[in-house]
Amino acid sequence: MIYADNAATTRMSDAAIHKMLSLMKDNYGNPSSLYGLGQEAKEILEKAREDVAGIIGARPREILFTSGGSEADNQAILSAADLGRKKGKMHIISSAFEHHAVLHTLERLKSEGFEITLLDVHENGIILPEQVEDAIRDDTCLVTIMFANNEIGTIQPIRKIGAVCRQKGVIFHTDAVQAVGHVPINVEDDNIDMLSASAHKFHGPKGVGFLYARKGIRLKNLIEGGAQERGKRAGTENVPGIAAMAVALKEANAGMEEYTSHLTAMRDKIIAELKEIPHSALNGDEVCRLPGNVNFCFEGIEGESLLLLLDDKGIQASSGSACTSGSLDPSHVLLAIGRVHDVAHGSLRLSLGEDITEDDVDYIIRSVKDVVEYLRNFSPVWRDLMQGKGKFIL
């Protein structure tokens, strides 16, 4: 089996598994307890906080542990909105291709009277700093732009966007779930006020993540009930999961340069080969993208059939189409960059892991080419296009 869906989730690293299991067995104390076992757990918790903070250039007290990226996104956005409401600032800027954890939270705020501006995304999947600057108003309380897109992998000019927000005095949040552990991040240098991350995207456990919030930003509680996490997130901390996340992040950070070089080479080889398929198109910028991300549209086929046939060949991948989750609507990300419905349905996302080999890549290339040709041979849409009864889009 070749696993090529690392943007969905990653395999836990051996070191993270070992750390988690050892703590579940031997250091199971409640970090809020005063006796020895509890204080040992407290020390482990705070060491993990220091490690996570150090890797992204933050202070330990600016790190709040959460259940994952979605919770962190919600808390960041709702906190900034709450601060804005108190100052009479009810305008928020985001983009049309954010993760639904951001978009759905913005919809909630819209129902509460906030005005939401969703910036258009260029065909290459990039938001320009000038767009953000032009959209900021006197009543803007938050700009939230994702660091790297979860579907097409494009990396945004975060440092420049953050600089615009800093100059305008507007809080800047970034959903960095796909970026943390994969590209260098320093919240100070990158002018980031709040950042969301999730452990299972960089070989940590599921159900664990963190929110960075710059000192001075008052967070709104989502969960009440206790004084944990400095009173900002009630509930006994998942010490084994948090410690395992810190281990995984340290590993990812230490190997980032090596893995980036390897993954970029493998990614570029796949892109070059798949571009040879007639009437196909790469989604997103070819250079400003995550090292392991490949996302293509193939005209005349359905992404779901492509995924199932690749699965039969032992390749685990995903589609940009939301059909895989029971919806008939194509990916909002692909629509945001200008793909029409029919083309967006025929999409494929390959997100490579660090252990991918050149033989794996060669097999993926052969398999995708074979499956696309096979599906087109049975497609009435493709037949009509070939017979001139319709016009090719790609």
NUBAVO-378599 format. One line per field, with one value per residue (C-alpha): chain; x, y, z; residue in one letter. Coordinates in steps of 0.2 Angstrom, whole numbers, m for minus. Example, Ala and Ser with C-alpha at 12.3 -4.5 7.8 and 13.67 -1.06 7.14 Angstrom:
2
ch	A; A $
u	62; 68 $
v	m22; m5 $
w	39; 36 $
aa	A; S $
***
This chain:
394
ch	A; A; A; A; A; A; A; A; A; A; A; A; A; A; A; A; A; A; A; A; A; A; A; A; A; A; A; A; A; A; A; A; A; A; A; A; A; A; A; A; A; A; A; A; A; A; A; A; A; A; A; A; A; A; A; A; A; A; A; A; A; A; A; A; A; A; A; A; A; A; A; A; A; A; A; A; A; A; A; A; A; A; A; A; A; A; A; A; A; A; A; A; A; A; A; A; A; A; A; A; A; A; A; A; A; A; A; A; A; A; A; A; A; A; A; A; A; A; A; A; A; A; A; A; A; A; A; A; A; A; A; A; A; A; A; A; A; A; A; A; A; A; A; A; A; A; A; A; A; A; A; A; A; A; A; A; A; A; A; A; A; A; A; A; A; A; A; A; A; A; A; A; A; A; A; A; A; A; A; A; A; A; A; A; A; A; A; A; A; A; A; A; A; A; A; A; A; A; A; A; A; A; A; A; A; A; A; A; A; A; A; A; A; A; A; A; A; A; A; A; A; A; A; A; A; A; A; A; A; A; A; A; A; A; A; A; A; A; A; A; A; A; A; A; A; A; A; A; A; A; A; A; A; A; A; A; A; A; A; A; A; A; A; A; A; A; A; A; A; A; A; A; A; A; A; A; A; A; A; A; A; A; A; A; A; A; A; A; A; A; A; A; A; A; A; A; A; A; A; A; A; A; A; A; A; A; A; A; A; A; A; A; A; A; A; A; A; A; A; A; A; A; A; A; A; A; A; A; A; A; A; A; A; A; A; A; A; A; A; A; A; A; A; A; A; A; A; A; A; A; A; A; A; A; A; A; A; A; A; A; A; A; A; A; A; A; A; A; A; A; A; A; A; A; A; A; A; A; A; A; A; A; A; A; A; A; A; A; A; A; A; A; A; A $
u	0; 6; m2; m3; m16; m5; m15; m30; m19; m2; 4; 10; 29; 37; 44; 27; 19; 32; 30; 12; 11; 24; 15; m2; 6; 18; 14; m5; m7; m19; m8; m19; m16; m4; 4; 20; 12; 1; 16; 26; 12; 12; 31; 29; 14; 25; 40; 29; 23; 40; 45; 31; 33; 51; 49; 37; 46; 33; 33; 27; 12; 6; 3; m15; m17; m33; m42; m35; m36; m54; m56; m41; m48; m65; m57; m45; m59; m72; m60; m55; m73; m77; m64; m70; m88; m83; m74; m88; m78; m88; m79; m69; m58; m54; m53; m65; m55; m52; m55; m73; m68; m65; m79; m93; m87; m88; m105; m110; m103; m112; m128; m123; m121; m103; m99; m88; m77; m71; m56; m56; m42; m31; m31; m14; m21; m13; m20; m10; m5; m12; m29; m29; m23; m37; m50; m45; m57; m58; m70; m60; m56; m48; m40; m39; m30; m24; m5; m6; m21; m27; m32; m21; m6; m3; 8; 2; 13; 10; 24; 19; 0; 4; 15; 0; m11; 2; 4; m15; m17; m28; m27; m20; m24; m18; m25; m8; m14; m6; 10; 16; 29; 31; 37; 48; 37; 42; 27; 37; 46; 30; 19; 7; m5; m14; m10; m19; m11; m16; m4; m10; m5; 14; 14; 7; m9; m27; m37; m23; m18; m13; m17; m4; m11; 1; 3; m10; m24; m38; m46; m64; m68; m76; m76; m81; m78; m60; m45; m34; m24; m24; m43; m45; m49; m57; m55; m41; m26; m22; m4; 1; m6; 1; 18; 17; 13; 28; 39; 32; 34; 52; 56; 47; 56; 73; 71; 62; 76; 80; 62; 58; 71; 66; 47; 49; 59; 46; 32; 39; 42; 23; 18; 29; 22; 4; 5; 8; m10; m21; m34; m27; m22; m12; m22; m12; 5; 18; 32; 23; 15; 18; 33; 22; 6; 0; m18; m24; m40; m44; m57; m70; m70; m76; m64; m73; m71; m53; m50; m59; m48; m32; m37; m39; m21; m15; m14; m23; m27; m41; m51; m54; m72; m83; m93; m83; m91; m109; m111; m114; m106; m88; m74; m76; m57; m57; m72; m63; m48; m60; m62; m80; m91; m88; m69; m68; m77; m63; m49; m36; m25; m9; m1; 15; 24; 42; 44; 39; 51; 55; 48; 32; 31; 34; 20; 8; 12; 9; m7; m15; m11; m19; m34; m38; m37; m48; m61; m61; m64; m81; m86; m100; m94; m77; m84; m94; m79; m69; m83; m84; m101; m94; m79; m64; m61; m44 $
v	0; 18; 30; 47; 56; 64; 80; 71; 63; 56; 40; 43; 43; 29; 41; 50; 33; 28; 44; 43; 25; 27; 42; 33; 19; 27; 46; 46; 59; 74; 89; 100; 88; 94; 77; 70; 60; 76; 87; 76; 77; 96; 96; 86; 97; 113; 105; 101; 119; 126; 114; 119; 137; 137; 129; 143; 157; 160; 161; 146; 157; 161; 142; 135; 117; 112; 96; 101; 114; 116; 121; 132; 141; 143; 151; 162; 169; 171; 179; 192; 195; 197; 210; 219; 219; 228; 242; 243; 235; 222; 218; 203; 198; 181; 171; 161; 145; 143; 127; 125; 127; 145; 148; 140; 151; 166; 161; 161; 178; 185; 179; 189; 205; 205; 209; 196; 200; 184; 189; 181; 169; 171; 156; 151; 149; 164; 179; 195; 207; 221; 213; 212; 230; 236; 227; 233; 247; 257; 244; 229; 218; 203; 196; 177; 169; 151; 148; 134; 127; 110; 105; 113; 116; 134; 143; 161; 176; 176; 187; 201; 199; 200; 215; 224; 219; 225; 242; 244; 238; 223; 206; 193; 175; 160; 143; 134; 116; 111; 121; 118; 104; 106; 123; 135; 146; 160; 170; 185; 186; 182; 195; 182; 187; 170; 153; 136; 119; 101; 86; 73; 83; 81; 63; 67; 60; 64; 75; 86; 103; 121; 139; 152; 169; 184; 191; 204; 196; 191; 174; 170; 154; 140; 128; 132; 122; 123; 133; 123; 132; 148; 147; 148; 130; 120; 101; 90; 91; 76; 75; 60; 67; 84; 77; 66; 81; 90; 75; 74; 92; 92; 77; 86; 102; 93; 84; 98; 103; 85; 80; 96; 92; 74; 78; 93; 82; 68; 81; 89; 73; 68; 85; 85; 68; 71; 87; 76; 69; 78; 90; 90; 104; 107; 116; 129; 137; 125; 133; 141; 125; 112; 100; 85; 92; 87; 92; 89; 90; 78; 83; 70; 59; 59; 60; 47; 33; 39; 36; 19; 12; 19; 11; m6; m3; 0; 19; 29; 47; 59; 71; 89; 85; 84; 70; 58; 65; 63; 80; 82; 99; 100; 107; 125; 127; 122; 133; 148; 147; 147; 128; 125; 112; 98; 100; 102; 85; 76; 81; 71; 76; 67; 72; 63; 57; 58; 39; 40; 32; 35; 18; 23; 39; 29; 17; 32; 40; 24; 20; 38; 38; 21; 24; 41; 33; 19; 30; 41; 26; 23; 41; 48; 65; 62; 53; 69; 80; 69; 69; 88; 88; 99; 111; 106; 117; 111 $
w	0; m4; 8; m1; 10; 23; 22; 29; 43; 46; 54; 72; 73; 83; 96; 98; 101; 113; 123; 124; 129; 142; 150; 150; 159; 171; 172; 173; 186; 185; 182; 193; 208; 222; 226; 217; 203; 198; 199; 188; 175; 177; 173; 158; 152; 154; 146; 131; 131; 131; 117; 106; 109; 105; 88; 82; 91; 104; 123; 133; 141; 123; 119; 124; 121; 112; 105; 87; 74; 73; 91; 90; 74; 83; 99; 89; 78; 92; 103; 90; 86; 105; 106; 91; 96; 112; 102; 89; 76; 67; 51; 47; 32; 26; 10; 0; 1; 20; 30; 35; 53; 48; 36; 47; 62; 51; 45; 64; 67; 51; 59; 74; 65; 59; 41; 33; 17; 9; m3; m20; m23; m39; m51; m43; m26; m19; m8; m11; 3; m8; m7; 12; 13; 1; 11; 29; 35; 51; 59; 54; 69; 62; 46; 46; 31; 31; 30; 17; 9; 14; m3; m16; m5; m9; 3; 6; 9; 27; 33; 21; 25; 44; 41; 33; 48; 60; 52; 52; 70; 65; 73; 61; 63; 52; 51; 50; 52; 36; 38; 56; 55; 36; 33; 44; 55; 67; 74; 78; 61; 52; 61; 67; 81; 83; 75; 75; 73; 75; 80; 68; 53; 58; 65; 82; 89; 84; 96; 101; 95; 100; 98; 99; 105; 106; 124; 126; 116; 128; 123; 124; 133; 123; 137; 155; 171; 178; 179; 167; 153; 164; 165; 146; 142; 156; 157; 163; 150; 139; 145; 135; 119; 122; 126; 111; 100; 106; 102; 85; 82; 87; 76; 61; 64; 66; 49; 40; 28; 23; 21; 11; m2; m4; m5; m17; m29; m28; m29; m45; m53; m51; m57; m73; m78; m74; m84; m99; m98; m111; m104; m86; m75; m59; m46; m37; m39; m45; m34; m19; m12; 2; m2; m3; m11; m29; m34; m52; m62; m76; m88; m92; m77; m59; m44; m34; m48; m49; m30; m30; m44; m37; m20; m30; m35; m17; m18; m4; m10; m9; m21; m21; m23; m7; m15; m5; 10; 3; m5; m23; m23; m29; m18; m13; m14; m33; m37; m28; m40; m55; m59; m66; m58; m71; m70; m51; m49; m58; m46; m37; m21; m18; m1; 1; 16; 21; 18; m1; m12; m31; m35; m26; m36; m52; m48; m43; m60; m70; m60; m62; m81; m83; m72; m81; m98; m92; m85; m100; m112; m102; m100; m111; m107; m113; m129; m133; m131; m142; m155; m155; m147; m133; m130; m119; m104; m100 $
aa	M; I; Y; A; D; N; A; A; T; T; R; M; S; D; A; A; I; H; K; M; L; S; L; M; K; D; N; Y; G; N; P; S; S; L; Y; G; L; G; Q; E; A; K; E; I; L; E; K; A; R; E; D; V; A; G; I; I; G; A; R; P; R; E; I; L; F; T; S; G; G; S; E; A; D; N; Q; A; I; L; S; A; A; D; L; G; R; K; K; G; K; M; H; I; I; S; S; A; F; E; H; H; A; V; L; H; T; L; E; R; L; K; S; E; G; F; E; I; T; L; L; D; V; H; E; N; G; I; I; L; P; E; Q; V; E; D; A; I; R; D; D; T; C; L; V; T; I; M; F; A; N; N; E; I; G; T; I; Q; P; I; R; K; I; G; A; V; C; R; Q; K; G; V; I; F; H; T; D; A; V; Q; A; V; G; H; V; P; I; N; V; E; D; D; N; I; D; M; L; S; A; S; A; H; K; F; H; G; P; K; G; V; G; F; L; Y; A; R; K; G; I; R; L; K; N; L; I; E; G; G; A; Q; E; R; G; K; R; A; G; T; E; N; V; P; G; I; A; A; M; A; V; A; L; K; E; A; N; A; G; M; E; E; Y; T; S; H; L; T; A; M; R; D; K; I; I; A; E; L; K; E; I; P; H; S; A; L; N; G; D; E; V; C; R; L; P; G; N; V; N; F; C; F; E; G; I; E; G; E; S; L; L; L; L; L; D; D; K; G; I; Q; A; S; S; G; S; A; C; T; S; G; S; L; D; P; S; H; V; L; L; A; I; G; R; V; H; D; V; A; H; G; S; L; R; L; S; L; G; E; D; I; T; E; D; D; V; D; Y; I; I; R; S; V; K; D; V; V; E; Y; L; R; N; F; S; P; V; W; R; D; L; M; Q; G; K; G; K; F; I; L $
***
